[in-house]
Every structure is written in structure tokens, then in C-alpha cells.
Amino acid sequence: LLRVLQEREFTRVGSVETLKVKARVIAATNQNLESLVAARKFREDLYFRLRVIPIQMPALRERRDDIAELTDYFVSKAVQEMGARATTISPEARNKLESAEWPGNVRELENAVMRAALLAPGTTIRGDDVELSRPGGVGMGATAATDGAELGDIISTRIAGWFDSPGGEEPRDLYHRLVAEIERPLVELALKRAGGNQVRAARMLGLNRNTLRKKITDHKIVLTKFPGG
């Protein structure tokens, strides 16, 4: 949430006193403020004071094309700032990083790469050097957040903010946006469980193979992540 104030008069929340300030207020959160306001856990007047230019930052798993560049940057950072021996990363390690879910987003990726660069025995980070919080990159926090919750409730919470477009514009293509976000991890998980066998993965998903191949192409899924794919 971003609000820019330049030599403006405003009143403090809960006050009638008028103040003059020149300031830029940037507030960030990983919580759904609309839901918190509805549950009376966040002040509605404060929310609307802050919500002038909302900026939605997609999770790292929704912009996987950034992972390779970020990985290279963090390897260089480990070398320059911590004297790490590892200066390159193997294709196996890259695939492991790019297929992870990263519930901790960029900070979690940075920690994983920095740790691997420091602990790698040679000059190349191998797949075994990359330690994820759990296989597939699902950490304890993500599991705890969803344990016992119905899928519909999780989805509702995730998309509630989509209905509030910047500038008050009516949202568009929400159905296709949601389907796109769900399809990719679903297809990737099926391919992973099927060991890269597209016939088995299609059967798990209830799709024919041609449909599965189209979805793989549409979502730019890298089959080399899945041995046998």
C-alpha cells in the first residue's frame, strides 16, 4: 500500500487536530487486509487512508522466470561478501530451485542459495548442496497456515484482494487468472509424482495426453525438472 503526501493537511487517525506534513508513507503486509477489516482486526479508517496506490507483488512461485537470475545474483553475493568457494551452479541444482514452491519467497531463496554456496565442497553447487525446508520447497509455515482449512476458504482468502483493482477499476479475467494459478502447480505436481511420465500424469489429472501437453506448453513448464519427462 502506498500513499504519497506532499505538503498536505491531514488529521491523525482518531484525532480532530490538523497537521501539515510532507511525507511518503509505504506500508507492506502479507495479510489480507480486506478480510481483517471485515473481521474488525484492522482499522477500516486506517486502511482507507493508506490504500491510495495498492501494489500487488506476486509470490516468487508465480514468477519462476526470475529464479535463475536471482540465483546467480545470490551466488555472486555469497562469493563477494562471504568468500564462498562455489562460483557456479549445476543444472540439477537449478532445476531443484526452480521447481520449489518458496513459501518464504525471495528471502527463502536467498538463504537457500547462500547456504549452498558456503557449504558446497567444490566450486560448483550440486543438487545435494541445495537444502529446502521440505521436499518440493514446502515449509512448516505454509503447512501450518493451511492445516485444517477447506480449499474453498484458502482460495477465497487468496483472491479477495483481486476484486479491489488500483484506481477502483472493475477487475477483469478473474476466472482465467485463478485457473492459471492453480493449473501450473497442479500439473507440475502430477508430473513429479508420475516421474515425468506424461501418460501417468494425464491419468492422474483426468486429462488426455494432448490436453496435458498443451497445458505444459501454455504454462512453459520445463520437463527436464521431471526425470523421464
N, C-alpha and C positions, 0 to 999 in steps of 0.2 A: 504494500500500500504506500503510495507516495502523495504527499501534499506539498506544494510549493507556495510559500507565503513571502511576499515582498512588500515591506513597509505597509502592512495591513493591520487594521484593528480587529481584534477578536476578543472573545471572552473565554476565560478558562472554564473547563467543564465543571458545572455545578456552581458557577460564580456569576455575578452580575457586573463585576468590575471589568472595565475595558482596558486592554493593554495594546501597545503598539510594538510590533516586533518585525524583524527581517530575518526570516529563517526558512530552512528547508527541513521538513520532517519526513524521514523514511522509516517505516515500520514493517517488519517482516515476521511471518509466522508460518508454521507448518500445520496449524489448526484450521478447521473450517469455521470461520468467524460467524457466518450466517447461522449455522447450527447453534453456536454458543450464544449468540444474541437471542435466538428463539428460546433457548433453554434458560435465559436470564443469567448466564455465566459470564457475559461480556457486555459492557455498557453500550446500549444502542446509540446514544448520542455521541459517544467517543468513536464508535465505528463509522458513523456517517461524517464525522469531522475528518477522519483520516482518509476515507475512501473517495479520493478525487481521481487519481490515476492508478488503477489497480494493474499490477504486472504479474502475470501468471508464469512461473518458472517451471517448465516441465521437469519431471524426475529424470535422473540420468538414464534409467532403463527405457525411457521414451525417446531418447536421442542417442542411440547407441553409436551412431557415426562419430560422435565426439570422443568416444572412449580411447580410440587409438592415439589421437593427438594428445589427449590428456595424459595417457600412459607415458608417451615419450617425454613429455614435459616433466613429469614426476621422476622419471629415471634420471634425467639431466639434473634435476634439483637435488636428488639424493647424492649424485656424484659431486656436485659443486659445493653443497652445504654440509654434507656429512662424510665425504670421502669414500663413498661406496665404490667397490671394485667393479660391480656389474654396470656395463655401459650399453648393453643391447638386451633385447628380449626375444625369446624364441616364438615361432608361430604357435606352438602348443600353449604357451603362457598367454599369448594374446587372445587365443580362442577362449581360454578359461575366463579371462577378464571380460571379454565381450559378451559371453553367454550368462554372466552372473546377473542377478536382479538388483543388487545395490540398494537395499532399503535405506542405507545411510548416505546415499547419493555421492557427490564428488568427494566429500571428506573421507568416506569409507574407501573409495577407490584410491585416493592419495595414500592413506595409511597402508593399504594392502601392497601397493607398488613400492613405497618407501621401505617397508619391512622386507619385501622380497629382494630389493636391490642391496640392502645391507647384509642380509643373511645368505645370499647366494654364494656358493663356494667358488664360483668362477666368474668370468666376465660377462656371461650370458645368463639372464634369468630364465630358468626352466619352468615347466608347468608345475613340478613338485615344489618349487620355491614359493609359489603363489598360495597363500593361505587365506581361505574365505571363512567367514563366520560360520557358515554351514554349506554343505554341498549345494551348488546352484546359487550361492550367494544370499540365501535367506537367513537373516539374522534373528536373534532372540526377540529383539524389539518388534519386528514385523509380525512374528508369530503370536506374541503376546497381545498385540493390538487387534488381531482378528480371531483369536480363540473364542469360541462360543458365539460369535456373531453370525447372523444369517447373511448369505451372499448378497441378497437384495439390499440389506441395510448398509453393507460395506459399499456397494455401488452407489446407493443414494447419497451417502456421505461424500463420496469421491466427486460426484458430478453436480452437487448442489451449487457450487460456485460457478459452474459453466453458464447458469441462467442469468448471471449478472455480468453482462458484457461491458467493456470500457465505454464510457460515454452514454450509457443507458440504451445502447442499441439492442434490438431483439436478437437473441442468439440464433445461429443458423447451423444446420447439418449436425445437430447433437447426436442423432441416431447413428450416423455414419462414423462420427468421431468415437463414440463409445464402442461400436463394433470393432473399429480398427485397433483400439487399445486392448481389447480383450482377445482378439484373434491371434495376434502375434505371439504373446506368451503361451497361449493355449497350443498353437501349432508347434512352437519350439519345445514345449514340454512333451508333447506326444512323440515328436521326432527323437528326443533324448531318451524317452522310455523305450522306444522301439529300436534303439541302437542305430538310428539313421535309416532304418528300413521304411520306405515311404508307403509300401503296401500295408504293413502293420499299423503305421501311424494313421493312415487313412481309415483303416478299420476301427481303430480306437475312437476316432472322431466322428465316425458315421458318414464319411465322405467317400466319393470315388477318387481314384488316384489323380485324374486330370484336374479335378477341382482343388485337391491338395497342392498340386504343382503350381497352379495359378496363384494360390494364396502365398506360397513360398516366394514366387516371383514378385507379387504385389507388395509384400512386406520386406522384400530384399533380405530374406533370411539366408545366412551363409551356411551351406550344407556341410562345409568342412568342420564345423563345430561338432558334428554328429558323425562319429566313425561309421563308415558304411553308407553314408548319405549320398 
